[in-house]
Amino acid sequence: MDSAFLITAFATLFVVIDPPGLVPLFIALTQGMDPGHRRAMARRACLIAAALLLIFGLFGEVILNFIGISMPAFRIAGGILLFLTALDMLFERRTQRREGQQPDPDHDPSVFPLATPLIAGPGAIATMILLMGQAGDAWSAKLAVLLLLAAIMLVTFLFFRASPLLERLLGRTGTVVITRLLGMLLAALSVQFVIDGVRQTGLITG
């Protein structure tokens, strides 16, 4: 198994899900809750998001094949989608859109909007399908991607648990800086997805 692939997979999932960028939103959505209730919200949101991403990771390619979409085509489309997400992060439109998804005060925010679309959004779903496709037929590589997903969900949960401290340390400016740095990284990764997809079509070589 290529260690470079594992590093890229972890970085891509981390950047797309963006745990640091979710911290201010988690605080806003769970404002007024006691620590125990807030911890339950964080745990439930991460478990539901993990289940959604697991389902798409395992069966997303089957669905694509059923409707006649090749993996190179999806890799190109996914790369473009991730590039648009990167632009939103760079210009702060992603944060503004997320902050606009405020639920009803009496609504449980763990499912919507925390689990989906904030954690398991279109970009994360596309990333899981792409990474599982890159893993090929080797179940060891597929298992590694799933373990990386579990690790990212654990990291997200820990960010949620530490949200009050992180909010004080980073502040609004720190969160924006981190989000924009991650956006630059995601832009480069998305271009690589497109290049790999075009290469698989045979239009370019090398």
C-alpha positions in Angstrom: 0.0 0.0 0.0 1.4 3.4 -1.0 2.0 5.6 2.0 1.7 8.7 -0.2 -1.9 7.6 -1.1 -2.8 7.3 2.6 -1.4 10.8 3.4 -3.2 12.3 0.4 -6.5 10.5 1.5 -6.2 11.8 5.0 -5.4 15.3 3.9 -8.2 15.4 1.4 -10.8 14.2 3.9 -9.5 16.5 6.6 -9.6 19.5 4.3 -13.1 18.7 2.8 -14.7 18.1 6.2 -12.7 20.9 7.8 -13.1 20.2 11.5 -11.6 23.6 12.6 -14.1 25.4 10.4 -17.0 23.5 12.0 -16.1 24.6 15.5 -17.8 28.1 15.5 -20.9 26.6 13.8 -21.1 23.8 16.3 -21.0 26.3 19.2 -23.7 28.4 17.5 -25.9 25.4 16.9 -25.6 24.1 20.4 -25.7 27.4 22.2 -27.4 27.2 25.6 -27.0 23.4 25.9 -25.5 21.9 29.0 -22.1 20.1 28.5 -23.7 16.6 28.6 -26.3 17.5 25.9 -23.6 19.2 23.8 -21.4 16.1 24.0 -24.3 13.9 22.9 -25.0 16.2 20.0 -21.3 16.0 18.9 -21.3 12.2 19.2 -24.6 11.6 17.3 -23.6 14.0 14.5 -20.3 12.3 13.9 -21.8 8.8 14.0 -24.5 9.7 11.5 -22.1 11.5 9.2 -19.7 8.5 9.4 -22.5 6.1 8.5 -23.5 8.2 5.5 -20.0 8.5 4.2 -19.4 4.7 4.8 -22.4 3.8 2.7 -21.4 6.1 -0.2 -17.8 4.9 0.1 -18.8 1.2 -0.1 -21.6 1.4 -2.6 -21.1 4.7 -4.4 -19.1 3.1 -7.3 -21.8 0.4 -7.7 -24.4 3.1 -8.1 -22.3 5.0 -10.6 -21.8 1.8 -12.7 -25.5 1.1 -12.5 -26.4 4.4 -14.1 -23.5 4.3 -16.5 -21.0 6.8 -15.1 -17.3 5.7 -15.3 -14.8 6.4 -12.5 -12.6 8.7 -14.7 -15.7 10.8 -15.4 -16.7 10.9 -11.8 -13.1 11.7 -10.8 -13.1 14.7 -13.1 -16.5 15.9 -11.9 -15.5 15.3 -8.3 -12.3 17.3 -8.8 -14.3 20.2 -10.2 -16.8 20.0 -7.3 -13.9 20.1 -4.8 -12.3 23.0 -6.6 -15.5 25.0 -6.3 -15.6 24.1 -2.6 -12.0 25.3 -2.3 -13.0 28.6 -3.9 -15.8 29.0 -1.4 -13.3 28.4 1.4 -10.8 30.8 0.0 -13.4 33.6 -0.4 -15.3 32.6 2.8 -18.5 31.9 1.0 -18.5 28.4 2.5 -18.6 29.7 6.0 -21.2 32.2 5.2 -23.4 29.6 3.6 -22.9 27.2 6.5 -23.8 29.9 9.0 -27.0 30.6 7.1 -28.2 27.0 7.7 -29.7 27.7 11.1 -32.2 25.1 12.3 -35.4 25.7 14.2 -34.6 26.3 17.9 -36.6 23.2 18.9 -34.9 21.0 16.2 -32.2 18.5 17.0 -29.1 19.9 15.1 -27.2 16.7 15.2 -28.8 15.3 12.1 -29.4 18.5 10.2 -27.4 20.6 9.7 -24.4 19.1 11.6 -24.3 15.5 10.3 -25.4 16.6 6.8 -24.7 18.8 5.0 -22.0 20.3 7.3 -19.9 17.1 7.9 -21.1 14.7 5.3 -21.8 17.2 2.5 -21.5 16.7 -1.3 -17.8 17.3 -1.2 -17.2 14.7 1.5 -19.4 12.2 -0.3 -17.7 12.7 -3.6 -14.3 12.4 -1.9 -15.2 9.1 -0.3 -16.3 7.6 -3.7 -13.1 8.9 -5.3 -10.8 7.6 -2.7 -12.5 4.2 -2.6 -12.2 4.1 -6.4 -8.5 5.0 -6.2 -8.0 2.1 -3.7 -8.9 -0.3 -6.5 -9.8 -3.9 -5.8 -7.4 -4.3 -2.8 -9.5 -4.6 0.3 -6.5 -3.7 2.4 -6.4 -0.3 0.7 -10.2 0.1 1.0 -10.0 -0.8 4.7 -7.3 1.8 5.1 -9.5 4.5 3.6 -12.4 3.5 6.0 -10.0 3.6 8.9 -8.9 7.1 7.8 -12.6 8.1 7.7 -13.0 6.8 11.2 -9.9 8.8 12.3 -11.3 12.0 10.7 -14.6 11.5 12.5 -12.8 11.1 15.8 -10.8 14.2 15.1 -14.0 16.1 14.3 -15.6 14.9 17.5 -12.5 16.0 19.5 -12.7 19.4 17.8 -16.4 19.6 18.8 -15.5 18.6 22.4 -12.8 21.2 22.6 -14.9 23.9 20.8 -15.1 26.4 23.7 -11.3 26.4 24.2 -10.6 26.5 20.5 -13.0 29.4 20.0 -11.2 31.4 22.6 -7.7 30.5 21.2 -8.4 30.9 17.5 -11.1 33.6 17.5 -12.9 34.5 14.3 -9.7 35.6 12.6 -7.8 32.4 13.4 -10.7 30.3 12.1 -10.8 32.3 8.8 -7.0 32.0 8.3 -7.1 28.2 8.9 -10.1 27.8 6.5 -8.3 29.7 3.8 -5.1 27.7 4.1 -7.1 24.5 3.9 -8.8 25.9 0.8 -5.5 26.4 -0.9 -4.6 22.8 -0.2 -7.9 21.6 -1.4 -7.6 23.5 -4.6 -4.3 21.7 -5.4 -5.8 18.3 -4.5 -8.8 18.9 -6.6 -6.7 19.7 -9.7 -4.8 16.5 -9.1 -8.1 14.6 -9.1 -9.0 16.1 -12.5 -5.5 15.3 -13.9 -5.8 11.7 -12.7 -9.3 11.4 -14.2 -8.2 12.7 -17.6 -5.1 10.5 -17.5 -7.4 7.4 -16.9 -9.4 8.3 -20.0 -6.2 8.0 -22.1 -6.3 11.6 -23.4 -3.0 12.3 -21.8 -0.1 10.1 -20.7 2.8 10.3 -18.4 
